[in-house]
Amino acid sequence: MRLAKAFSRVCKTFALDERANVMILFGFAAIPLFGMVGSAVDYSQAANLKTKLQAATDATALFVAREADKLSDADLAARAKKVLLAELPNEPSVKVDSMTLSVGRTELTLKTSAVFAMDRTWVNSPASA
């Protein structure tokens, strides 16, 4: 019985003690905080990749539009792939997933997508000329 009273007294003092409660609250708040910081870093890397891919796609579309009347569709696609790969940054974590080129009489459309290999983020980038 004495042990139960002592344990009850210790539990009551522990429950009423307000010292160091900031550390406990920070511990609980740190988990979602670190998750949000990680998501922000991933999003900024994906946005940066999309900007680079869009610039490379635009440059490729302009190059291909200039050469469209001189080359066949197969040659245009081969040149477009070369130009796109040359325009993209030389990063081992970025892989061009697909490139679609459609050439009409008055319009050229180029769509590319890339994969950021670290977290498998897909980024799409269309361009028309």
C-alpha positions in Angstrom: 0.0 0.0 0.0 2.8 2.3 0.8 4.4 1.6 -2.6 1.1 2.5 -4.3 0.9 5.8 -2.4 4.5 6.7 -3.3 3.9 5.8 -6.9 0.7 7.9 -6.9 2.6 10.8 -5.4 5.3 10.6 -8.0 2.8 10.5 -10.9 0.9 13.5 -9.5 4.1 15.5 -9.1 5.2 14.5 -12.6 1.8 15.6 -14.0 1.8 18.9 -12.2 5.4 19.7 -13.1 5.6 22.3 -15.9 9.4 22.6 -16.2 10.9 21.6 -19.6 7.5 21.2 -21.3 8.9 23.2 -24.2 11.3 20.4 -25.1 8.4 17.9 -25.2 6.3 20.2 -27.4 9.3 20.8 -29.7 9.8 17.0 -29.9 6.3 16.6 -31.1 6.4 19.5 -33.4 9.7 18.5 -35.0 8.3 15.5 -36.8 5.9 17.4 -39.1 8.3 20.4 -39.3 11.1 18.2 -40.7 8.6 16.6 -43.1 7.5 20.0 -44.4 11.2 21.1 -44.8 11.9 17.9 -46.8 8.9 18.5 -49.0 10.0 22.1 -49.6 13.5 20.9 -50.7 12.0 18.3 -53.0 9.6 20.8 -54.5 12.3 23.4 -55.1 14.5 20.8 -56.9 11.6 19.7 -59.1 10.8 23.4 -59.9 14.4 24.0 -60.8 14.4 20.9 -63.0 11.2 22.1 -64.7 12.7 25.5 -65.4 15.8 23.9 -67.0 13.8 21.5 -69.0 11.4 24.2 -70.2 14.4 26.3 -71.3 16.0 23.3 -73.1 12.6 22.5 -74.8 12.1 26.0 -75.9 15.6 26.2 -77.4 15.1 22.9 -79.1 11.7 23.9 -80.5 13.2 27.1 -82.0 16.1 25.2 -83.5 13.9 22.6 -85.0 11.4 25.2 -86.3 14.2 26.9 -88.1 15.3 23.6 -89.7 11.8 22.2 -90.4 11.6 23.0 -94.1 15.1 21.5 -94.8 14.9 18.1 -93.1 12.6 15.1 -93.0 10.6 14.2 -89.9 13.0 11.5 -88.9 16.0 13.8 -89.3 14.2 16.5 -87.3 13.5 14.1 -84.5 17.1 13.0 -84.4 18.4 16.6 -84.4 15.8 17.6 -81.8 17.0 14.8 -79.4 20.7 15.9 -79.9 19.9 19.5 -79.3 17.7 18.8 -76.2 20.4 16.6 -74.6 23.0 19.3 -75.3 20.8 22.0 -73.8 20.0 20.1 -70.6 22.4 20.3 -67.6 24.9 17.5 -67.3 23.5 16.1 -64.1 23.6 12.4 -63.4 20.3 12.6 -61.5 18.3 13.9 -64.5 17.1 11.5 -67.2 15.0 12.5 -70.2 12.0 10.2 -70.1 10.3 11.0 -73.4 10.3 13.5 -76.2 7.4 13.9 -78.7 7.8 16.0 -81.8 4.9 16.7 -84.1 5.5 18.8 -87.2 2.6 20.3 -89.2 2.6 22.7 -92.1 2.3 25.7 -89.9 3.0 24.5 -86.4 5.6 22.5 -84.6 4.9 21.0 -81.1 7.6 19.5 -78.9 6.8 17.8 -75.6 9.4 16.5 -73.2 9.4 14.9 -69.8 12.2 14.1 -67.5 12.7 12.1 -64.3 14.7 13.4 -61.4 16.2 10.1 -60.4 16.7 10.8 -56.6 13.0 10.7 -55.7 11.4 9.7 -59.0 9.8 13.1 -59.7 8.4 13.5 -63.2 8.4 16.9 -64.9 6.7 17.7 -68.2 7.5 20.6 -70.5 5.6 21.5 -73.7 6.8 24.0 -76.3 5.3 25.2 -79.6 6.9 27.1 -82.5 
